[in-house]
Amino acid sequence: MTYDFSKLKTNIKETEEWLARELSGVRTGRATPTLLDSVKPEAYGTRTALQEIASVSVEDARTLRVIPWDRELMKAIEKGITDADLGVGVSTDDQGLRVSFPELTSERRVQLSKIAGDKTEQAKVTLRSHRTDALKALDAAEKEGGMGKDEVARLKAEVQKYIDEGNDSLAKILERKETEIAQ
């Protein structure tokens, strides 16, 4: 009987994608619209993602321009960005909002690197839980009599190989982000 690794591979890929998305929200020296993805201002009585009620574009290296589709929402968007506590300055004008990111200090860079490391550790914990699930499935298959001890040992080694590759991939994602933060 052969073991299907597709679920494990899918879970590893999803974990890598989750980490990449989480780290895209960690601010570096350049302003990008993804930094405002976590902002959910109160609009029309519910919390709504910023990209659903406004367009966000890059004005320059440290400034984002937020143009709401409904001018009535400018105050709510401003409050949402302020409440998100991103460490940015928000100013309004007749066209929309300007979100200014201050220059990163060395202290703030260290904090951002620590945040990136924490998120990577969360992803590694998730990978370990996926490994545990796969190993339990192999043990269950062995108890049912579908596989022999040698086959299970070989498959467990293969599971570990996939997890190691996933950990290497997570480390590369973190390394890229730390390089970005250091610039």
C-alpha positions as CSV (number, residue, x, y, z in Angstrom):
1,M,0.0,0.0,0.0
2,T,1.4,3.4,-0.9
3,Y,0.9,6.5,1.2
4,D,-0.5,9.7,-0.5
5,F,1.7,12.7,0.4
6,S,-0.5,15.2,-1.5
7,K,-2.3,16.5,1.6
8,L,1.0,17.0,3.4
9,K,2.5,18.8,0.4
10,T,-0.6,21.0,0.2
11,N,-0.4,21.8,3.9
12,I,3.3,22.7,3.6
13,K,2.6,25.0,0.6
14,E,-0.3,26.7,2.4
15,T,2.0,27.3,5.4
16,E,4.6,28.9,3.1
17,E,2.0,31.1,1.5
18,W,0.6,32.1,4.9
19,L,4.1,33.2,6.0
20,A,4.7,35.1,2.8
21,R,1.4,37.0,3.3
22,E,2.1,37.7,7.0
23,L,5.5,39.0,6.2
24,S,4.3,41.2,3.4
25,G,2.4,43.1,6.1
26,V,5.6,43.8,8.1
27,R,6.7,47.2,7.1
28,T,10.1,47.8,5.6
29,G,11.7,51.0,4.3
30,R,9.3,51.2,1.3
31,A,5.6,51.8,1.5
32,T,3.5,49.2,-0.2
33,P,-0.3,48.9,-0.4
34,T,-0.2,45.5,1.3
35,L,0.9,47.2,4.5
36,L,-2.7,48.4,4.9
37,D,-4.3,45.0,4.3
38,S,-5.0,44.6,8.0
39,V,-6.9,47.9,8.2
40,K,-10.7,47.3,8.5
41,P,-12.5,50.6,9.0
42,E,-16.1,50.8,10.1
43,A,-18.1,51.4,6.9
44,Y,-21.9,51.1,6.5
45,G,-22.2,49.6,9.9
46,T,-19.7,46.8,9.5
47,R,-15.9,46.3,9.5
48,T,-14.8,46.3,5.9
49,A,-11.4,45.7,4.4
50,L,-9.9,48.9,3.2
51,Q,-9.3,47.6,-0.4
52,E,-13.1,47.1,-0.7
53,I,-14.0,50.7,0.0
54,A,-11.0,52.6,-1.4
55,S,-8.1,52.4,-3.8
56,V,-4.6,52.3,-2.3
57,S,-1.7,53.4,-4.4
58,V,2.0,54.3,-3.9
59,E,2.7,58.0,-4.1
60,D,6.4,57.8,-3.3
61,A,8.8,55.6,-1.4
62,R,7.4,56.4,2.0
63,T,3.8,57.6,1.2
64,L,0.6,55.8,0.2
65,R,-2.4,57.5,-1.2
66,V,-5.9,56.2,-0.2
67,I,-8.8,57.4,-2.3
68,P,-12.2,56.3,-0.9
69,W,-14.9,55.6,-3.4
70,D,-17.4,57.3,-1.1
71,R,-16.2,60.6,0.3
72,E,-18.4,60.1,3.4
73,L,-16.0,57.3,4.6
74,M,-12.9,59.5,4.8
75,K,-13.2,60.0,8.6
76,A,-13.9,56.3,9.2
77,I,-10.9,55.3,7.1
78,E,-8.7,57.7,8.9
79,K,-9.9,56.4,12.2
80,G,-9.3,52.8,11.0
81,I,-5.7,53.5,9.9
82,T,-5.0,55.3,13.2
83,D,-6.6,52.4,15.3
84,A,-4.5,49.8,13.4
85,D,-1.5,51.3,15.2
86,L,0.9,51.0,12.3
87,G,3.1,53.8,13.4
88,V,2.2,56.0,10.4
89,G,1.0,59.6,9.9
90,V,-2.4,60.2,8.3
91,S,-3.4,63.4,6.7
92,T,-6.5,64.2,4.6
93,D,-6.9,66.6,1.7
94,D,-9.7,67.2,-0.9
95,Q,-8.7,64.0,-2.9
96,G,-8.3,61.5,-0.1
97,L,-5.9,60.4,2.5
98,R,-2.1,60.5,2.5
99,V,-0.4,57.8,4.7
100,S,3.2,58.7,5.5
101,F,5.6,56.1,6.8
102,P,8.4,57.6,8.9
103,E,12.1,56.6,8.3
104,L,12.9,53.3,10.1
105,T,15.2,53.6,13.1
106,S,17.7,50.9,13.9
107,E,15.6,50.1,17.0
108,R,12.5,49.7,14.9
109,R,14.4,47.5,12.4
110,V,15.3,45.2,15.3
111,Q,11.6,45.0,16.4
112,L,10.5,44.3,12.8
113,S,13.1,41.5,12.5
114,K,11.8,40.0,15.8
115,I,8.2,40.2,14.6
116,A,9.3,38.4,11.3
117,G,11.1,35.8,13.4
118,D,8.0,35.2,15.5
119,K,5.8,34.7,12.5
120,T,8.3,32.3,11.0
121,E,8.3,30.3,14.3
122,Q,4.5,30.2,14.1
123,A,4.8,28.7,10.6
124,K,7.3,26.2,11.8
125,V,5.0,25.1,14.6
126,T,2.3,24.6,12.0
127,L,4.7,22.4,9.9
128,R,5.4,20.3,13.0
129,S,1.7,19.8,13.6
130,H,1.3,18.7,9.9
131,R,4.2,16.2,10.4
132,T,2.5,14.9,13.6
133,D,-0.7,14.3,11.6
134,A,1.1,12.5,8.8
135,L,3.0,10.3,11.3
136,K,-0.2,9.4,13.1
137,A,-1.8,8.4,9.8
138,L,1.1,6.2,9.1
139,D,1.0,4.6,12.5
140,A,-2.8,4.0,12.1
141,A,-2.2,2.4,8.7
142,E,0.5,0.1,10.2
143,K,-1.9,-1.0,13.0
144,E,-4.6,-1.8,10.5
145,G,-2.2,-4.1,8.9
146,G,-1.9,-2.3,5.6
147,M,1.8,-1.7,5.9
148,G,4.8,-3.4,7.3
149,K,7.3,-1.8,9.8
150,D,10.0,-1.3,7.1
151,E,7.5,0.5,4.8
152,V,6.3,2.7,7.6
153,A,9.9,3.6,8.6
154,R,10.7,4.5,5.0
155,L,7.5,6.7,4.7
156,K,8.2,8.4,8.0
157,A,11.7,9.3,6.7
158,E,10.0,10.7,3.6
159,V,7.6,12.8,5.7
160,Q,10.6,14.2,7.5
161,K,12.3,15.0,4.2
162,Y,9.2,17.1,3.1
163,I,9.1,18.9,6.5
164,D,12.8,19.7,6.3
165,E,12.3,21.1,2.8
166,G,9.4,23.2,4.1
167,N,11.5,24.5,7.0
168,D,14.3,25.5,4.5
169,S,11.7,27.3,2.4
170,L,10.4,29.2,5.5
171,A,14.0,30.1,6.4
172,K,14.6,31.6,2.9
173,I,11.4,33.6,3.1
174,L,12.5,35.0,6.5
175,E,16.0,35.7,5.2
176,R,14.6,37.7,2.2
177,K,12.4,39.7,4.6
178,E,15.3,40.4,7.0
179,T,17.4,41.6,4.1
180,E,14.5,43.9,3.1
181,I,14.2,45.3,6.6
182,A,17.9,45.9,6.9
183,Q,18.0,48.1,3.8
